[in-house]
Amino acid sequence: TMKHLLLNHFKLTILFLSITSCASLKKNSNVEHDPYLWLEEIESPKSLEFVKNENEKTFNVLIKNDPKFMDLETEIRNILLAKDRVPWVYQMKGKLYNFWKDEANPRGLWRRTDLKSYKTDKPNWEIILNLDEIAKNEHENWVWKGSNCFPPKFEKCLIYLSRGGKDANVTREFNLNSQTFVKDGFNIPEAKSTTSWLNDDAIYLGTD
């Protein structure tokens, strides 16, 4: 059938790409060592010192040559962190969810409310996950990369956390009812991964 033909074609394509990738790696194994590979360790003292020095160069140029820079920075910061800005939301099982950052919560709060409360001037938000607290307790520089909750119950979620904002992330299973990470649940080490739910007990995983 057409379905089987497409599936076989897909398998052959993957096999071809795998063989090509292996051949390419072997061919390029003697390429000159990257002198900037140490920057991959984004939180190492050497990398942080490099970033600090480069930032100082940039800020010195902007501040000295553009008298409007400081005013623009303050204005942009006030807009991005304004307490009266409209919180965007998405719906899961009758609840409205939002991820919120402000000066008191720079890493962010994952929270929810209902439609009636959301329509008011001051919605009553229930905090589900405080990323600032988690980062502090776990001694990690966590950055929120989103969530993926399994329908239709939306009780089990995959939470994506990045160290320092890397493209790679850690994937951890989270229970919305208990509002805690699941002990012995899905826990994928740091990698450039893509995940999707298959059922209550299984997920699809694509990773490097």
Disulfide bonds with the S-S distance in Angstrom:
Cys149-Cys157 2.11
